Amino acid sequence: MGAHGYPFESGDPYQDIAHLYDHEHDAVTADIELYQELAMLAGNDVLDLGCGTGRVMAPLLGAGLQVTGIDASESMLSIAKQKFDEHDVRGNLYAADISQLWFEREFDLIICGLDSFGHLLLGRDQESCLLGAHRALRKPGLFALDVLNATPDILAARDGAVALLANFSIDSGQEVKHFVSWRVDYDHQQIAVDHFYDAVNQEGAIRRWESGYQLRYFSRYELEHLLGRAGFTILNVYGDYYRTEYSANADRLLILSTRESP
């Protein structure tokens, strides 16, 4: 579950669950390590599209990089600000829609990670986001786009099912179980995702937090086509954060592209 970078039509779906996000995702570090390596190649000025709670931003800032983050969720950005204060780092945060990038300056590395791009359901918004990223990318900078690799087997297995996604503890010491339900719309390549977080207290009472949204899924060559139309040149396609060559059964679809110098 990634952060959001699009305008919410029915309120912020993270409002009730933002406080749980880092408890669940703190152990996810492989993508952060990859982005640190890419920054060593591209340069120190980074733009994070759909930055959420600053899960990626904070360690990049701690490593001495200059990082700007955009997200549409005020509740997630509020946590990012608190996190930066706690870690004594300073990054630029904007509450904005990633399909409407306005930057006149350029960045060495742009990240759109952990399914943030999938929250752009409409083709015009996807195209606008990529065109904006292309304008904001310094030549010959790097653009990393990371989405779910929605294989037919995964879609079929998860469609209509409720899966236990994670177990984790929160500050109160309570154990939380995170359940996820998918309803797949194959005609429009969208997934209706519902999240349920259940915590049981010492008296046996269950506290539940819920959230839901639509997620667009993509094929490899669909994304490559969109990137090419926006002016990007594809460098590599990976199936995970360890730069394993992409295969049809990979967990992730991670495309690394560039804006070449003329």
KEMARVO-447006 format. One record per residue (C-alpha): residue in three letters; y, z, x. Coordinates in steps of 0.5 Angstrom, whole numbers, plus 500, padded with zeros to 3 digits. Example, Ala and Ser with C-alpha at 12.3 -4.5 7.8 and 13.67 -1.06 7.14 Angstrom:
ALA491516525SER498514527
***
This chain:
MET500500500GLY506498503ALA514499502HIS518495497GLY524491499TYR525487492PRO529490486PHE525494481GLU526491474SER523498471GLY525503476ASP523505483PRO515506482TYR516510489GLN520516485ASP514520484ILE510519490ALA514518496HIS513525498LEU506523499TYR506517503ASP507520510HIS501525509GLU497519507HIS499514512ASP501518518ALA494516521VAL496509521THR498507528ALA495501530ASP500496527ILE506501530GLU503500537LEU502492536TYR510492534GLN512496540GLU508491544LEU511485541ALA518488542MET516488549LEU516481549ALA521479544GLY527484546ASN529491543ASP533489537VAL528490531LEU529489523ASP524492519LEU523489512GLY521494507CYS521500512GLY520505506THR520512509GLY521509516ARG513510518VAL514504523MET522505525ALA521512527PRO516511533LEU520505535LEU527508535GLY523514539ALA521509544GLY528507545LEU529501541GLN534499536VAL532498529THR535496522GLY531498516ILE531495509ASP528497503ALA529497495SER527504494GLU532510495SER527515494MET523512500LEU529511504SER531518503ILE525521506ALA526516512LYS533519513GLN530526513LYS525524518PHE530521523ASP534527523GLU528531524HIS526527530ASP533526532VAL533519532ARG538514529GLY537507525ASN541503521LEU538504513TYR540499508ALA538500500ALA537492499ASP533486497ILE529483502SER530476499GLN537477500LEU538478507TRP546478509PHE546479517GLU551475521ARG548478527GLU541476530PHE535480532ASP529480537LEU524482533ILE523482525ILE517485522CYS515485514GLY509489514LEU503492510ASP504488504SER511488503PHE512481502GLY507481497HIS512485492LEU516478492LEU512475486LEU517469485GLY516463490ARG524462490ASP524470492GLN519468498GLU523462500SER529466500CYS526472504LEU523467509LEU530463510GLY534469511ALA529472516HIS529465520ARG537466520ALA537473522LEU532471528ARG534470535LYS532464539PRO526465541GLY525471537LEU518473534PHE517474526ALA511478524LEU508478517ASP503482515VAL499482508LEU492483505ASN487478506ALA485477499THR478474500PRO474472494ASP469478495ILE475483495LEU478481489ALA472481485ALA469487488ARG476491486ASP478487480GLY477492474ALA475498478VAL477505480ALA476506488LEU478512492LEU482510497ALA484516501ASN483524502PHE489528505SER492534505ILE500536503ASP504541505SER502546500GLY495546503GLN492542497GLU487536498VAL490530494LYS485524492HIS488517492PHE485513487VAL487505486SER485501480TRP486493481ARG487488475VAL487481478ASP491475475TYR487469478ASP492464475HIS498467478GLN495470484GLN497477483ILE494484482ALA497489478VAL496495482ASP496502479HIS496509484PHE493516482TYR494522486ASP490528484ALA491535487VAL487541485ASN490548486GLN487554487GLU486556479GLY483549478ALA488545475ILE489538477ARG496535478ARG497528478TRP502523480GLU502516478SER505509480GLY504502479TYR507495481GLN505488481LEU503485488ARG502477490TYR497475494PHE497469499SER492465503ARG493463510TYR495456509GLU500458503LEU503463508GLU503458514HIS506452509LEU512457507LEU513459514GLY514452516ARG518450510ALA523456513GLY523453520PHE518458523THR513455528ILE507459528LEU504462534ASN498466532VAL494468526TYR491475527GLY486478522ASP488485525TYR493489529TYR489489535ARG490481535THR483479533GLU483472532TYR483471524SER477469520ALA476468513ASN473475512ALA478479516ASP482485513ARG489483514LEU492476515LEU498477520ILE502471522LEU506471528SER511466528THR518464532ARG524461531GLU524456537SER530454541PRO532447540
***
